Amino acid sequence: MKKALIVWGGWDGHEPELVSALFDEWLTEAGFDVERANTLDAYADAEKLRELDLIVPMWTMDTIEQKYVENVSAAVINGVGLAGCHGGMCDSFRTNVDWQFMTGGQWVAHPGNDGVEYTVEIKNSSSPLLAGIDNFQVKSEQYYLHIDPAVEVLATTRFPLAEGPHSTNGAVDMPVVWTKKWGQGRVFYNSLGHHADIMEIPSVKEIMTRGLLWAAEGKELVSTRNSAAKAYTGMADNQL
């Protein structure tokens, strides 16, 4: 039985308890042994993290001990999957660039705030992960993110819809769903999910469920693991 850890908390506006409960339900239905924790101390035990198949962060706008980030990073480097959504994964810790490097992006704006109606466009890529899912409309926050150019983009949305200083740059396609590797681990991100009701939209639920399972499958493909692997910490001057 695969093991998953869901860690939820931070800003209540993203309904982390409700969204994490949905993830718990979907993973349990898929046969996972799921632990759900509402404390960042869940990242304190490095060895326990390495025994997991999947880590699901659902924590927004907070700070975190650097050691906890290094523990998660080392687990993913060794093949543990990392998958999350919206601000719960890519607006978790604004001052921690190691977290941002690992996850593949960082939220910077949502022009128009909540209630923007926009199209999510599924992209052709080398990944079959979103095969069979059609473009769809959603009314929610439209995330503008700073993105790691190494990610594989699976879905996008077109900016600008709401006017702002970004509008003078013209039209750009912003990633909504992506995958990347971190060491031997699989990383999946979906920028949708401002509230739990968005996550329950059938297309969004399908995307997220596939992403969770895809990330968790990566550990099975790792031929060797180094239990002493360290997290990458840049040039050692990347934290305050």
C-alpha positions as CSV (number, residue, x, y, z in Angstrom):
1,M,0.0,0.0,0.0
2,K,1.4,3.4,-1.0
3,K,1.8,6.0,1.7
4,A,0.9,9.7,1.4
5,L,1.4,12.6,3.8
6,I,-0.9,15.7,3.4
7,V,0.2,18.7,5.4
8,W,-2.3,21.5,5.6
9,G,-2.5,24.9,7.2
10,G,-1.5,28.5,6.8
11,W,-4.0,31.1,5.4
12,D,-7.5,30.0,6.1
13,G,-8.8,31.7,2.9
14,H,-7.7,28.8,0.8
15,E,-9.8,26.4,2.8
16,P,-6.8,24.2,3.5
17,E,-8.7,21.8,5.8
18,L,-11.5,21.3,3.2
19,V,-9.1,20.9,0.2
20,S,-6.8,18.5,2.1
21,A,-9.9,16.4,3.1
22,L,-10.7,16.1,-0.6
23,F,-7.2,14.9,-1.4
24,D,-7.4,12.5,1.5
25,E,-10.6,11.1,0.1
26,W,-9.3,10.7,-3.4
27,L,-6.1,9.1,-2.4
28,T,-7.9,6.7,0.0
29,E,-10.2,5.7,-2.8
30,A,-7.1,4.9,-4.8
31,G,-5.8,2.6,-2.1
32,F,-3.3,4.8,-0.3
33,D,-2.6,4.8,3.4
34,V,-3.0,8.6,4.1
35,E,-1.8,10.6,7.0
36,R,-3.1,14.2,7.3
37,A,-1.3,16.7,9.5
38,N,-2.0,20.4,10.3
39,T,1.5,21.2,11.6
40,L,4.7,21.8,9.7
41,D,6.4,19.6,12.3
42,A,5.2,16.8,10.1
43,Y,8.3,17.6,8.1
44,A,10.6,17.1,11.0
45,D,11.3,13.4,10.6
46,A,13.6,13.1,7.6
47,E,13.6,9.3,7.7
48,K,9.8,9.0,7.8
49,L,9.5,11.3,4.8
50,R,11.8,9.1,2.8
51,E,9.5,6.1,3.5
52,L,6.6,7.8,1.8
53,D,5.5,7.6,-1.8
54,L,3.9,11.1,-1.9
55,I,4.0,14.4,0.0
56,V,1.0,16.8,-0.6
57,P,1.6,20.3,0.8
58,M,-1.5,22.5,1.3
59,W,0.0,25.4,3.3
60,T,-0.2,29.0,2.3
61,M,1.6,32.3,3.1
62,D,3.8,31.3,6.1
63,T,7.4,30.7,7.1
64,I,9.1,27.4,7.6
65,E,12.2,26.1,9.3
66,Q,15.0,25.6,6.7
67,K,15.6,22.1,8.1
68,Y,12.1,21.1,7.2
69,V,12.5,22.2,3.6
70,E,15.7,20.3,3.4
71,N,14.0,17.2,4.7
72,V,11.2,17.4,2.1
73,S,13.8,18.1,-0.6
74,A,15.9,15.1,0.3
75,A,12.9,12.9,0.3
76,V,11.9,14.0,-3.2
77,I,15.5,13.8,-4.5
78,N,15.3,10.1,-3.4
79,G,12.1,9.5,-5.4
80,V,9.2,10.5,-3.1
81,G,6.5,12.4,-5.2
82,L,5.5,16.0,-4.5
83,A,2.1,17.2,-5.7
84,G,-0.1,20.2,-4.8
85,C,-2.3,23.0,-5.9
86,H,-2.8,26.8,-5.9
87,G,-1.2,28.7,-3.0
88,G,-1.0,25.5,-1.0
89,M,2.2,24.6,-2.9
90,C,3.4,27.6,-4.9
91,D,2.7,30.4,-2.4
92,S,3.6,28.5,0.7
93,F,6.8,30.2,1.9
94,R,7.6,33.5,0.1
95,T,11.0,33.9,1.7
96,N,12.3,30.4,1.0
97,V,13.8,30.1,-2.4
98,D,14.8,26.4,-1.9
99,W,11.0,25.6,-1.7
100,Q,10.3,27.6,-4.8
101,F,13.2,26.0,-6.7
102,M,11.9,22.5,-5.8
103,T,8.2,23.2,-6.6
104,G,8.9,25.0,-9.9
105,G,7.2,28.3,-9.4
106,Q,6.0,31.1,-7.2
107,W,2.7,33.1,-7.2
108,V,3.2,36.8,-7.7
109,A,-0.3,38.1,-8.6
110,H,-3.9,37.3,-9.5
111,P,-5.1,40.3,-11.6
112,G,-8.9,40.8,-11.1
113,N,-8.8,38.9,-7.8
114,D,-11.4,36.1,-7.3
115,G,-14.2,35.7,-9.9
116,V,-12.2,36.1,-13.1
117,E,-13.7,33.8,-15.8
118,Y,-11.0,32.3,-17.9
119,T,-10.1,29.3,-20.1
120,V,-7.7,26.5,-19.1
121,E,-6.2,25.2,-22.3
122,I,-4.7,21.7,-22.3
123,K,-1.4,21.7,-24.2
124,N,0.2,19.2,-26.5
125,S,3.3,17.8,-24.8
126,S,5.4,14.7,-24.5
127,S,3.4,13.8,-21.4
128,P,0.1,11.8,-21.7
129,L,-0.9,12.8,-18.2
130,L,-3.8,15.1,-19.3
131,A,-4.8,13.1,-22.4
132,G,-8.6,13.2,-23.1
133,I,-9.3,16.2,-21.0
134,D,-10.8,19.1,-23.0
135,N,-10.2,22.9,-22.5
136,F,-12.6,24.2,-19.9
137,Q,-13.8,27.5,-18.3
138,V,-13.3,28.3,-14.6
139,K,-14.4,31.3,-12.6
140,S,-11.8,31.9,-9.8
141,E,-8.5,33.5,-9.2
142,Q,-6.3,33.5,-12.3
143,Y,-2.8,32.9,-11.1
144,Y,0.2,34.8,-12.5
145,L,3.4,33.0,-11.5
146,H,7.1,33.2,-11.9
147,I,8.1,29.9,-13.5
148,D,11.1,27.6,-13.6
149,P,11.9,27.2,-17.3
150,A,12.6,23.5,-16.7
151,V,9.0,22.6,-16.1
152,E,6.9,20.7,-18.6
153,V,3.8,22.7,-19.1
154,L,0.6,20.7,-19.5
155,A,-2.0,23.4,-19.4
156,T,-2.1,27.3,-19.7
157,T,-4.3,30.3,-19.5
158,R,-4.2,33.5,-21.5
159,F,-3.3,36.9,-19.8
160,P,-4.4,39.7,-19.6
161,L,-8.1,39.5,-18.9
162,A,-8.2,41.9,-16.0
163,E,-6.4,45.2,-16.8
164,G,-3.2,46.1,-14.9
165,P,0.4,47.2,-15.4
166,H,1.1,43.8,-16.9
167,S,-1.4,44.5,-19.7
168,T,1.0,46.7,-21.7
169,N,3.2,43.6,-22.4
170,G,0.5,42.1,-24.5
171,A,-0.9,38.6,-24.5
172,V,1.0,35.8,-22.7
173,D,0.2,32.2,-22.0
174,M,0.7,31.4,-18.3
175,P,1.2,27.8,-17.1
176,V,-1.6,26.4,-15.0
177,V,-0.4,22.8,-14.7
178,W,3.1,21.5,-14.9
179,T,5.4,18.7,-14.0
180,K,9.2,18.6,-13.3
181,K,11.8,16.4,-11.7
182,W,13.6,17.1,-8.5
183,G,16.5,14.6,-8.3
184,Q,14.8,11.3,-8.8
185,G,11.4,12.5,-7.6
186,R,8.3,13.6,-9.6
187,V,6.8,17.1,-8.9
188,F,3.2,18.0,-10.0
189,Y,1.5,21.4,-9.7
190,N,-1.9,22.7,-10.5
191,S,-2.6,26.4,-10.0
192,L,-6.3,25.9,-9.6
193,G,-8.0,25.4,-6.3
194,H,-8.6,28.8,-4.6
195,H,-11.5,27.1,-2.7
196,A,-12.7,23.5,-2.3
197,D,-15.6,24.0,-4.7
198,I,-13.1,24.8,-7.6
199,M,-11.2,21.6,-6.8
200,E,-14.5,19.6,-7.1
201,I,-15.1,20.8,-10.7
202,P,-15.0,17.5,-12.7
203,S,-12.1,18.6,-15.0
204,V,-10.1,20.0,-12.1
205,K,-10.7,16.9,-9.9
206,E,-9.5,14.7,-12.8
207,I,-6.4,16.7,-13.4
208,M,-5.5,16.8,-9.7
209,T,-6.2,13.1,-9.1
210,R,-4.1,12.1,-12.1
211,G,-1.3,14.4,-10.8
212,L,-1.3,13.0,-7.3
213,L,-1.1,9.4,-8.6
214,W,1.5,10.3,-11.2
215,A,3.8,11.9,-8.6
216,A,3.4,8.9,-6.3
217,E,4.3,6.4,-9.0
218,G,7.7,7.8,-9.5
219,K,9.3,6.1,-6.5
220,E,8.7,2.7,-8.0
221,L,10.9,3.6,-10.9
222,V,13.9,4.7,-8.9
223,S,16.5,2.0,-9.2
224,T,18.8,3.1,-6.3
225,R,18.2,5.4,-3.4
226,N,20.8,7.2,-1.3
227,S,19.4,7.5,2.3
228,A,22.1,10.0,3.1
229,A,21.1,12.4,0.2
230,K,21.1,16.0,1.0
231,A,18.8,18.7,-0.2
232,Y,20.2,21.1,-2.7
233,T,20.7,24.5,-1.0
234,G,22.0,26.7,-3.8
235,M,25.2,28.6,-2.9
236,A,24.4,28.5,0.8
237,D,23.5,32.1,0.8
238,N,20.0,31.8,-0.4
239,Q,18.2,32.2,2.9
240,L,17.9,35.1,5.3
